[in-house]
Amino acid sequence: MEKKVPMQVAVTVWEGAGQKEIYLSPGENLLMGLVREGLPIDFFCTTGKCRTCALRMHIPQASASDAAATEQYRLGPDAIGKGFRLACQVYVNGPLSVYLDTPGSA
């Protein structure tokens, strides 16, 4: 019997001039995936209230959950329009890019 391998989603992580690909399961929380992979991301509350995990991202349509009400309130439409999201509120559905060199710039 053939064992099924769960589908994985590629997340390209940019840090400075370098990049690394990590793989998350569909529906997995981005912050938890970054932490699991040992990447340098600051966070505190994990609920979207502190803004500590705000990062610039490139998220193609349908590759992640839409900005939750908490993100919209905490970041505002300008920051979200510039690609900032709270990593703790992003659930990955498809390939996306994350820029670790822009924390807290939202």
Buried (B, 14 or more C-beta within 10 A) or exposed (E): EEEEEEEEBEBBBBBEEEEEEBEBEEEBBBBBBBBEBEBEBEBEEBEBEBBBBBBBBEBEEEBBBEBBEBBBEBBEEEBBEEBBBBBBBBBBBBBBBBBBEBBEEB
